[in-house]
């Protein structure tokens, strides 16, 4: 009985898991699910989402900044207590490294890559293809304590928000000064500004006066409506939809690609509104969407789905599936892998982390 329950834990844990800060915000799990669905849809060129995958990736980055800041909104200095600092680094290592090492190893063996390729990736120095985002996450995790140091210089919430906004601004302005090597003669700039946007939003949402403002029914209705539009825009702002739907209707729309890569500063502002809404209200049209069980279940498995999906695409590219058929196949195979990875890698390391701490 206990063993069978463990095998089904990827279903049970959706409602029972707790985050590193002691509580779980269901809406954020749903956003993880949305982000990985955007990425897989884009890479399989399905549902008119071709080239929209960057939007899902920067959504992951914003989410990381928001979640990591949650335990420290009231007192950033508590990060430097030995127990909290140890918990932070242990959580990050156990979250990032085990599943990644496995997926990178399987990719190296399957694709015939060298041991050097594997070491470059698992050291987070470089990031092959979509692994570049994991290399970015590792850098975020290393820089986050420095951000906390700056925030802890004052107890004033306004000061902390100004500092976080400043980091966001300067990291956006100078984003090209550090780039991640994608190991295919391409480099991609550093998205610290998107991560720090999540930090900033989390701090803003902890403001007491803002909490009072959000109690208004009018404010709630407005935020929920705007957030619903934002969720819909994840799909309807893809290049394919702009070309086939919007440009014939509005001829003044330019040929410029409206991708997350091209206008990340706009998406950052939209993410701020979305996260403010779905983390502030239990009920509402946008909140209900992101708290859907299916999205949260996919969110639970999203890391391993993300890690393995590109290998599935490359290995089965000659079987003749296209568009939505390709998506279904790639997603199902990636889902099965992620389900197994959660049982044998992610969940055991979560338990090990609790034992150690």
Secondary structure by P-SEA (a helix, b strand, c coil): caaaaaaacccccccccccccccccaaaaaaaaaaaaaaaaaaacccccccaaaaaaaaaaaaaaaaaaccccccccccccaaaaaaaaaaaaaaccaaaaaaaaaaaaaacccaaaaaaaaacccccccaaaaaaaaaaaaaaaaaaaaaaccccaaaaaaaaaaaaaaaaaaccccccccccccccccaaaaaaaaaaaaaaaacaaaaaaaccaaaaaaaaaaaaaaaaaaccccaaaaaccccccccccccccccccccaaaaaaaaaaaaaaaacccccaaaaaaacaaaaaaaaaaaaaaacaaaaaaaaccccccaaaaaaaaaaaaaaaaaaaaaccaaaaaaaaaaac
